[in-house]
Amino acid sequence: MRKVLSVGLLVLLVLGAAIYMYGAYVVHQHRNAVRAELKDPDSAQFRNERLINGWTVKTSILCGEVNAKNELGGYSGFKLFASTSGESADVEKDVGSKVFIEGYCGK
């Protein structure tokens, strides 16, 4: 009986780790789409992220805030973003894009 419980616990642990790693992969793919929109993608800092609408890259949306260096080499402050399908992303550039992203992400 003890062996069965140990094996069951191990299976749950492995399954939990796999789900966590897949979630990290989905977020990474969305972050790459956001980085493609930035002047200095290597300086990107992310916060307040949340996944919406599913667990696959194609069906999910990642919403959050990103801060990156601008043309002058200074950080420009956190701006809203929404990444859809892991292929394209919208980063807040003006009031219109902010309203669009807030509507898209349900803020």
Backbone as JSON, one array per atom type, in Angstrom:
{
  "sequence": "MRKVLSVGLLVLLVLGAAIYMYGAYVVHQHRNAVRAELKDPDSAQFRNERLINGWTVKTSILCGEVNAKNELGGYSGFKLFASTSGESADVEKDVGSKVFIEGYCGK",
  "N": [[0.82, -1.19, 0.0], [1.94, 1.21, 0.77], [3.85, 1.58, -1.18], [2.28, 1.97, -3.45], [1.07, 4.43, -2.86], [3.35, 6.03, -2.84], [4.22, 5.84, -5.52], [1.98, 6.96, -6.76], [2.1, 9.58, -5.74], [4.52, 10.39, -6.86], [3.88, 10.33, -9.6], [1.93, 12.37, -9.68], [3.56, 14.54, -8.98], [5.38, 14.64, -11.15], [3.57, 15.11, -13.23], [2.53, 17.62, -12.46], [4.88, 19.18, -12.67], [5.31, 18.99, -15.42], [3.06, 20.33, -16.44], [3.54, 22.89, -15.42], [5.94, 23.54, -16.77], [5.08, 23.53, -19.44], [3.28, 25.67, -19.38], [5.12, 27.74, -18.89], [6.5, 27.64, -21.3], [4.49, 28.49, -23.11], [4.07, 31.15, -22.24], [6.65, 32.15, -22.77], [6.73, 32.04, -25.6], [4.78, 33.96, -26.24], [6.0, 36.21, -25.09], [8.19, 36.49, -26.79], [6.93, 37.46, -29.1], [6.13, 39.96, -28.18], [8.63, 41.12, -27.63], [9.57, 41.43, -30.22], [8.37, 43.74, -31.05], [9.69, 45.8, -29.82], [12.23, 48.39, -29.41], [14.69, 47.75, -28.17], [14.95, 44.68, -27.63], [16.3, 42.95, -25.85], [16.36, 44.21, -23.42], [13.94, 44.0, -22.2], [11.52, 44.03, -19.61], [9.13, 42.31, -17.8], [5.88, 42.38, -16.24], [2.97, 41.76, -14.14], [1.58, 39.79, -15.68], [-0.84, 37.76, -17.4], [-2.43, 34.81, -18.54], [-4.93, 34.25, -20.95], [-7.81, 32.55, -22.14], [-7.1, 29.77, -22.73], [-4.68, 27.04, -23.15], [-2.93, 26.6, -25.22], [-0.49, 27.91, -27.5], [-1.54, 29.06, -29.8], [-4.24, 29.54, -29.19], [-4.32, 31.13, -26.96], [-4.05, 34.23, -25.09], [-1.77, 36.62, -24.02], [-1.61, 39.0, -21.57], [-0.32, 42.0, -20.13], [2.29, 44.04, -18.69], [5.07, 45.81, -20.03], [8.43, 46.93, -19.92], [11.02, 48.64, -21.51], [14.18, 49.59, -22.96], [14.51, 52.7, -24.71], [15.23, 54.56, -27.79], [17.19, 56.28, -26.87], [18.49, 54.94, -24.9], [17.46, 54.79, -22.36], [15.11, 53.56, -19.91], [11.68, 53.47, -20.7], [9.41, 53.28, -19.16], [6.71, 51.3, -17.8], [4.47, 49.77, -20.06], [1.28, 48.82, -21.34], [0.56, 45.61, -22.82], [-0.6, 43.25, -25.28], [-0.54, 40.01, -26.39], [-1.33, 37.97, -29.05], [-1.97, 34.72, -30.13], [0.74, 34.16, -30.08], [2.13, 35.14, -32.2], [1.74, 37.78, -32.98], [1.83, 41.04, -31.49], [0.51, 43.71, -29.54], [1.65, 46.73, -28.37], [1.32, 49.3, -26.03], [1.18, 52.48, -27.39], [-0.05, 54.9, -27.69], [-2.96, 56.78, -26.59], [-5.17, 55.63, -27.91], [-4.27, 53.02, -28.58], [-3.9, 52.07, -26.02], [-6.51, 52.0, -24.98], [-7.58, 50.08, -26.71], [-6.06, 47.78, -26.04], [-6.72, 47.5, -23.32], [-9.46, 46.95, -23.6], [-9.32, 44.55, -25.0], [-7.99, 42.88, -23.22], [-9.62, 42.92, -21.06], [-9.53, 44.79, -18.92]],
  "CA": [[0.0, 0.0, 0.0], [2.83, 2.36, 0.86], [4.5, 1.72, -2.48], [1.27, 2.52, -4.36], [0.96, 5.86, -2.54], [4.6, 6.68, -3.27], [4.18, 5.93, -6.98], [0.95, 7.93, -7.09], [2.63, 10.91, -5.44], [5.55, 10.68, -7.86], [3.18, 10.62, -10.84], [1.35, 13.71, -9.54], [4.65, 15.49, -9.0], [5.86, 14.74, -12.53], [2.5, 15.74, -14.01], [2.53, 19.03, -12.08], [6.06, 19.81, -13.25], [5.1, 19.08, -16.87], [2.09, 21.4, -16.69], [4.24, 24.15, -15.15], [6.91, 23.78, -17.85], [4.35, 23.88, -20.65], [2.8, 27.04, -19.17], [6.27, 28.62, -19.07], [6.76, 27.66, -22.74], [3.47, 29.33, -23.75], [4.4, 32.54, -21.89], [7.88, 32.49, -23.5], [6.39, 32.29, -27.0], [4.1, 35.26, -26.29], [6.99, 37.25, -24.81], [8.98, 36.7, -28.01], [6.14, 38.33, -29.99], [6.2, 41.32, -27.62], [10.0, 41.61, -27.83], [9.73, 41.79, -31.64], [7.81, 45.08, -31.22], [10.47, 46.76, -29.03], [13.5, 48.9, -29.97], [15.77, 46.98, -27.56], [14.25, 43.51, -27.08], [17.05, 42.3, -24.78], [16.19, 44.94, -22.17], [12.53, 43.9, -21.79], [11.13, 43.6, -18.27], [7.69, 42.01, -17.81], [5.2, 42.26, -14.95], [1.51, 41.68, -14.16], [1.16, 38.99, -16.83], [-1.85, 36.72, -17.2], [-2.86, 34.1, -19.73], [-6.38, 34.24, -21.13], [-8.4, 31.74, -23.23], [-6.56, 28.49, -23.13], [-3.34, 26.62, -22.81], [-2.05, 26.47, -26.38], [0.03, 29.19, -27.96], [-2.43, 29.59, -30.85], [-5.55, 29.95, -28.7], [-4.23, 31.95, -25.76], [-3.68, 35.65, -25.15], [-1.0, 37.04, -22.85], [-1.74, 40.43, -21.28], [0.55, 42.43, -19.05], [3.02, 45.29, -18.85], [6.46, 45.64, -20.42], [9.3, 48.1, -19.87], [12.23, 48.38, -22.28], [14.95, 50.79, -23.29], [14.13, 53.39, -25.94], [16.35, 54.89, -28.69], [18.2, 57.03, -26.13], [19.13, 54.03, -23.96], [16.82, 54.83, -21.04], [13.84, 52.85, -19.83], [10.58, 54.38, -21.0], [8.3, 53.04, -18.24], [5.88, 50.14, -18.14], [3.36, 49.99, -20.98], [0.42, 47.65, -21.51], [0.7, 44.84, -24.05], [-1.43, 42.07, -25.49], [0.02, 39.13, -27.42], [-2.32, 37.0, -29.49], [-1.47, 33.59, -30.93], [2.19, 34.05, -30.02], [2.7, 35.6, -33.46], [1.69, 39.23, -33.07], [1.61, 41.69, -30.2], [0.23, 45.15, -29.52], [2.23, 47.41, -27.22], [0.75, 50.64, -25.87], [1.96, 53.57, -27.98], [-0.81, 56.13, -27.49], [-4.22, 56.57, -25.86], [-6.01, 54.71, -28.68], [-3.8, 51.64, -28.42], [-4.14, 51.69, -24.62], [-7.92, 51.65, -24.86], [-7.75, 48.82, -27.44], [-5.47, 46.7, -25.25], [-7.56, 47.33, -22.12], [-10.68, 46.27, -24.02], [-8.95, 43.21, -25.41], [-7.56, 42.11, -22.05], [-10.65, 42.95, -20.05], [-9.18, 45.59, -17.73]],
  "C": [[0.87, 1.26, 0.0], [3.51, 2.64, -0.49], [3.55, 2.36, -3.49], [1.12, 4.01, -4.12], [2.2, 6.63, -3.01], [4.63, 6.86, -4.79], [3.14, 6.96, -7.42], [1.42, 9.35, -6.85], [3.68, 11.32, -6.46], [4.92, 11.04, -9.2], [2.56, 12.01, -10.8], [2.42, 14.79, -9.59], [5.19, 15.71, -10.42], [4.84, 15.44, -13.41], [2.43, 17.24, -13.71], [3.7, 19.78, -12.68], [5.89, 19.98, -14.76], [4.12, 20.2, -17.21], [2.74, 22.77, -16.47], [5.19, 24.5, -16.3], [6.2, 24.16, -19.15], [3.78, 25.29, -20.55], [3.92, 28.05, -19.37], [6.63, 28.73, -20.56], [5.77, 28.58, -23.46], [3.76, 30.81, -23.48], [5.64, 33.0, -22.66], [7.58, 32.81, -24.96], [5.68, 33.64, -27.16], [5.09, 36.4, -26.03], [7.87, 37.52, -26.03], [8.25, 37.61, -29.0], [6.18, 39.77, -29.5], [7.58, 41.91, -27.85], [10.22, 42.07, -29.27], [9.23, 43.21, -31.91], [8.66, 46.17, -30.56], [11.75, 47.2, -29.74], [14.69, 48.09, -29.46], [15.17, 45.75, -26.87], [14.98, 42.85, -25.9], [16.85, 42.98, -23.43], [14.78, 44.8, -21.6], [12.38, 43.36, -20.37], [9.62, 43.44, -18.27], [7.15, 41.98, -16.39], [3.69, 42.19, -15.18], [0.96, 40.91, -15.36], [0.06, 38.01, -16.43], [-2.25, 36.13, -18.55], [-4.37, 34.04, -19.76], [-6.72, 33.27, -22.26], [-7.6, 30.52, -23.63], [-5.11, 28.26, -22.82], [-2.43, 26.44, -24.02], [-1.6, 27.85, -26.82], [-0.94, 29.83, -28.95], [-3.75, 30.12, -30.3], [-5.49, 30.9, -27.52], [-3.83, 33.38, -26.07], [-2.89, 35.93, -23.88], [-1.13, 38.54, -22.72], [-0.81, 40.77, -20.13], [1.16, 43.79, -19.33], [4.47, 44.98, -19.18], [7.18, 46.98, -20.34], [10.57, 47.74, -20.64], [12.93, 49.7, -22.57], [14.48, 51.37, -24.62], [15.38, 53.71, -26.77], [17.49, 55.58, -27.95], [18.92, 56.17, -25.08], [18.55, 54.04, -22.57], [15.51, 54.04, -21.07], [12.7, 53.84, -19.95], [9.39, 54.23, -20.07], [7.43, 51.89, -18.73], [4.69, 50.55, -18.99], [2.57, 48.69, -21.11], [0.76, 46.92, -22.81], [-0.31, 43.71, -24.08], [-0.81, 41.28, -26.63], [-1.02, 38.08, -27.76], [-1.65, 35.94, -30.36], [0.03, 33.42, -30.9], [2.88, 34.54, -31.27], [2.71, 37.12, -33.59], [1.38, 39.81, -31.69], [1.31, 43.16, -30.42], [0.8, 45.71, -28.23], [1.7, 48.83, -27.21], [1.69, 51.7, -26.43], [1.28, 54.92, -27.78], [-2.12, 55.79, -26.78], [-5.12, 55.57, -26.59], [-5.58, 53.27, -28.52], [-4.0, 51.16, -26.99], [-5.58, 51.25, -24.42], [-8.2, 50.31, -25.55], [-7.25, 47.65, -26.6], [-6.29, 46.44, -23.98], [-8.86, 46.61, -22.45], [-10.43, 44.81, -24.37], [-8.65, 42.31, -24.22], [-8.56, 42.14, -20.91], [-10.3, 43.72, -18.8], [-10.27, 46.56, -17.42]]
}
